[in-house]
Amino acid sequence: MDPLQNTVRPYAWGSTTAIPQLLGVPPTGEPQAEMWLGGHPGAPSLIDRGAGPSPLPGWIEADPVRELGPESVRAYGAKLPFLLKLLAAGSPLSLQVHPDPEQAREGFAREEAAGVPVDAPERNYKDEGHKPELICALTPFDGLCGFRHPSEAADLLAGLDVDGLKPYVDILRANPEGGALREVLTGVLTADREEIAETVGQAAVAASALAADADGAYSGPYATCASLAQAYPGDPGVIAAMLLHHVRLQPGEALYLGAGVPHAYLSGLGVEIMASSDNVLRCGLTPKHIDVPELLRIVRFEPSDPGILRPEAGPDGEELYETPVGEFRLSRYVLAPGGSVPELGSRAPQILLCTSGRAVLHGERDGGEEELALVPGGSAYVPAGERVRLSGDGTLFRATVAV
């Protein structure tokens, strides 16, 4: 088992305090948005096996079967197929969707054939992978996820009593079981920029007033609308966001985000795991490139229940967040002094992350016993086939591959 040295990424939307507070270090005053754990080339974790810290991907590339196990290599190639993160949102992230595997392969091949540079701002597909995600809250965590039913979205927009929104209300009410969501999102994203900016401004004023009514049926969504408009004045994504469910996760609850589901993180600290891909198509709440035709091809225009996940307890103390993908598997252990936890053996690689208290890993190295104590923010990489025992009084997240 190898202690990991990880990079914290300073994206502008990051909280200035949440990650430093968990790590027990002074804040820098700058946003600290994500701490990456894994082998993603953008910020690979470092390990030290005696010759100084070096990137984890180099060790994997040197002996992928030993590090990842034959099943993971056969399924996902000679790379760690997931990326684990600590994510701290101090302000809203972009409203976005991710492609499914076939869409990702086709999109990547199309842009490669067209000669679009991988680092071009207008590039949609950076690789051939899909990007399912799971976010597990460590603090109360707010987000947007999945479409409301058109009739509910119509009531929400109508309550603002803004002339520029009335055509969208009419569409949603006239065809609630058909293509109303597609028609409205298309209309919002392709509207004249000055006209939609004025509509967003009027909606924000109305939403701010309605949010003050604590007994109002939509006071929460209206408060979200007002805050999004303050962060992104005139952005059509503010209106698009009102078509989506607002979700608040309590600590320990999680949200799975599959292909084609529009979503955005708004605020809070969580543990996120995803397939290791960079493929994102944005809908709004961002100054970055938005490819409306491609976005509309990827979005699944279906009302859906966000489906809050709670961990399923197993007989060995493992609490599993069940998802339908193979690239990652996330679970946690809530450790108690004197408690018994079986060995964590796996045919696939593991990354272990402590988020509270103290978690002690017990293993073997060079024929002798080895012990590694993790405090909040501390993490370790365990190659495939190696076994680790746990003790302590903390919370430990376990990320691995579902093989």
N, C-alpha and C positions, 0 to 999 in steps of 0.2 A: 504494500500500500504506500502510495506516494503523496505527501502533502502537496497541495496545489498553490501556486502563486497566480492570482487572477487580476485581471485589469478591470477597473471601473471606468465606464464610458460617460463622458460629461455632456450628454445631449441636453439641449436647451429646456426640454420639458421636464427634466429630472428634478426631484426634491433636493434641496440643499442640506437636509438634516436626516432623512430616514435611514439611508445606508450608513453614514457615519455613526448614528446612534446605535444601530444593530452591531456594527463592528467595534464599538467602544472607542472611537477615535474622534478628535475634534473636527468639526466641519470646516471646510476650506472657504466657504462662502460662495463657491461655484456649484452649479447643478451637478449632482451625481446620480445618473439615471439608471444604469444597469451594470452589474458585475457579471462578467461572462465566465462560465466554467465549462471547459471542453476544448475541442480542437478546431473551432471555426477559425479560418485564416485571418479574419478581421482583428481578432484579439485572442490568440490561443493561450491556454493556461501553460504555465511552466512547471516542470518537475526537476528534481535534482537527484540523480542516481550515482553521485560521487564525483562528477566532473564539473559541477556548477549547474545552475539552472539552464534548462533548454526547453524548447517548445514541445509539448506533448505530441503533436502530429509527427514530428521526426521519429520518435520512438515507435509510433504506430506504423509508419511507413517502412521502418527497418524490419519489423517482424509482425505483420498484421494478424496472422493466425494466433500467435502467442498472446498478443495484447487484446484482441477483440473476440477471439474464439472463431472456429470455422463456420458456425451457423450465421453469425453476424456478417462475416466476410462474404459468404455466399449470397446473403440477402441484400446487403447494402454496400459491398465493396470495402476497400482498404481505408476506411475512415470512420470516425465516431459519428454515427448517424443522428445524434441528437445534440442539442445545445441547451444547457441549463443556465438559468439566470436568477439573480436577485434583481427585481425591477421595482423602482421607486418613482411613481408618477406624481410630480408636483403640479402639473398642468396637463390638459388633455393631449393625448397622442392623436395622430391622424386617423380619420375614419377610413377603413381599409378592408380589403378582402384578399384571399389567397386562392390560387388555382388548385385543381385536383392534379394527380400525377400525369394524366394524359394531356391536359391543357398546358401543364408546365413543359413537358417534352416538346409539344408542338410549337408553343410560343418561343421557346429557346431556339429551336431549329429555324424558325421563321426569321428571327432577328439575326441569327448567325448568318443565314443566307443573304440577308439584306445588308450585311456589313455594318450593323450598328455596334459601335464599341461597347464592351461590357460595362465600362464606367461612364457611359454617356447618360446625362440626366434624363433623357427621354426613353431609356431602355427599361422595359418592363420585366424581362426575364433574365436574371443574372446567372441562372443555372437551370438544370433539368429537373429539379426537385419540387415536390409539393411542400407545404409549410403548415401542417396542422399544429395547433398550440393548446397548451393547458396552463391556466393561471390559477394558483392557489394562494388565497389571501393570508397574509401574516398580520395585517391590521384591517379594519373596515376598508373595503376596496370597491370603488364605483366604476362602472363601465356601461357601455352600450353594446347590445348583442342581439341580432336577429330582428326580423320585421314584426311589427305589430300587425294585427288584423287590419285591413283597410278601413273598416268602419270605425275602429278605435282611433286610428291615425287621423281620420276625417274629423272626429269629435275634438281631438287635441288641437288640430290646426284651426278648426272653426271657432274654438273658444278664444282665440287671439283677436278675432274680428279685424283682420287686416285684409284690405281689398286685394292686394297682390297674391294672397294665399287662397282666395275663394275659388279660382279655377281648379286648383289642386283638390280642394274639398269636394267640388262637384264630381271630378273624375273618380275619386275614391268611393264616393257614395253611389255613383251610377253603375260601377262595375266591380263590386267588392270581391267577387269570386273569380274574376278574370285577370286581365293584365294591368290593373290599375297601379300597382306598385311600380312596375316597370315604366309605365307612362309618366307617372309623377316624378320618379327619380331622374328619368331622362329629361323631362321638362325643367327641373330645378338646375341640373348640371349644364344644360345647353342654353339657359336663358341669357338674355342680354345682361352683361356684368353690372352695368349701372342700375338697371331696373331691379335685379335680384338683390344687389347691395342695399338699395332703398327698402325693399321688402324685409330683408334681414334686420335692418335697423328698426323698423316699425314693429316687427315681431319681438325684438329684444325688449323694447319699451313695454309692450303689452305683457310679455311673459314676466318681466320683473315685477310688475304690479300684481299679477295673478299669483305669483309665487309666494307673496306675503300672506295669502289666505291659507292658513295652516289646515283648514278643514276642506279645502278645495280638492276635488278628485284628482286633479293633475298638477297640484302645487309642486311636486317633486320634478316631473318633466319640464315644467315651466322654469323652475330654478336652474335646471341644467341648460335649457335654451339660453337663458339670460347670461349664464357664466360662459358658455361657449361663444356667444356673440361678443362678449367683452374680450375674450382671448383671441378671437379671429373675426374682427369687425368686417361685415359685409360678405363673409365667406358663405357660398351656397351650401356648404356642408352643415351649417347650423340648421337649415331647414331639413336637409336629408336626415340629420340625426333625430329629428322628431318622428320619423317613420319607424324608429327602432325602440326596442325595450330598454328601459333604464334598469340596471341590475346593481344591487348592493350585496357584496359578499361579506360575510362575517369571517373572522379568523378560522382557518381550517376548511372553509368552503372553497370550491373551485368551479371553474367554467372551462368547458372544452369548446374550441373554436375550429370547426371543420371547414372544408373547402367551400367557397362561395358565400359564406355567411358574413355579412357586413358587421363590423365591430370597431370599438375604440375603447381604450383605457382612459379613465378620467382622473382618478386620484387613488393613492394608497400604495402600500408596500406588499409585494408578493413574491413567491417563487414561481418562475415560469419555465416551462420546458417545451421544446419545439423540435420538429425535424430540422436538421441543419441546412436551411435554404434561405435565400435572400429575396424570394419572389413575392412582391407586394404590389397590389394595384390599389391606388388611393382614390377615395370618393370625395374627400374634402378635409377641412380643418388642417390645411397644410399649404405652404408656399411651393411645394414640390410638384413635379409633373403629374398631371391627371390625363390619362388616355381614356376618354369617355367611351368610344366604341368598344375597346377591348374590355373595359370595366363592365359594361353592360352584357358582354358575352360571358363573363365569368360569374357575375352575381346570380345567386339562386333566389328568385323572386317568390319566396314562399313564406307566409306567416309561420312563425315557429315559437315554441316555448324555449327560453334560454337554457333551461335544464341545469339548474345548480347541482353540482356534484358534492356529495359528502363521502368521506373515505369509508370503505368497507373493511371492517376488522377481520383479520384472519386469526387462526389459532396460535400463531407464533408471535403475536404482538404487532405484526405488520398491518398497516392501514393503507389500503390500495385505492388509488384514484383510477377507476376503470375507464379506458378509452378504446376506440376501435382501430388504433394504428399500431404498427409493429416497431417503428423507429424508436419509440421511447415508451418507458413504463415508469411512472412516478408513484412512490409510496412514502410513508413516514413512520417513524417510531417515536413514541412518547415514552422516554426511559424513566424508570424509577429506581432509586437505590435498592439494591438487593434483588431487583427483578431479574427474571431469567429470559434471555433472548437467544434463540438458536443462532448458529453460525449463518452468516450471509454468504452463501455460496452461489455462484452464478456461472452459467455457460457464456455469459456476455460481460463486457466491461461495466464497471459501476463508478459513479461519482456520488460521494456522500457529503452532505452539507449540513452543518449544525446551525440552527437558527435561534436556539435559546438554551440556557443552562450549559451543561458540559457533557459531551459524548466522548467516550473512550473506545478506541478501536484496538482490538487485540489480534495479532496475526503472527506470521513467521517470516523471517528473512535469514537466508544463509544458514539454515538449520537451527537458528535460535529464535527465541520469542521476541516479539516487537510490540510496542505499545505507542499509540498516537492519541493524544488528547486534543479534542476540537472544542473551541469556544465559539460563540456566535460569529458567523461569517467564515469560520474555518472549514476547510474542505479537503477531501482526499480522493485520489484516483486508485481504483483497484482493478488490475487486469483480469481478464476472463480466467475462470478456473481457480482463482485464489479465494481463500475463505477468510472471513473476518468475523470475530465475535464482538459484541457490543456490551458496554456497561455505562453507567453514569446516571445523570438526572436531568437530561436535556431533551430537546426535540431534534431529531435527525431526519432529513429527507434523503431518500435513496432513488437515484436515477439510473436506469439501465435500459437494455434493449429487450423487447418482448420476443425472445426466441426460445 
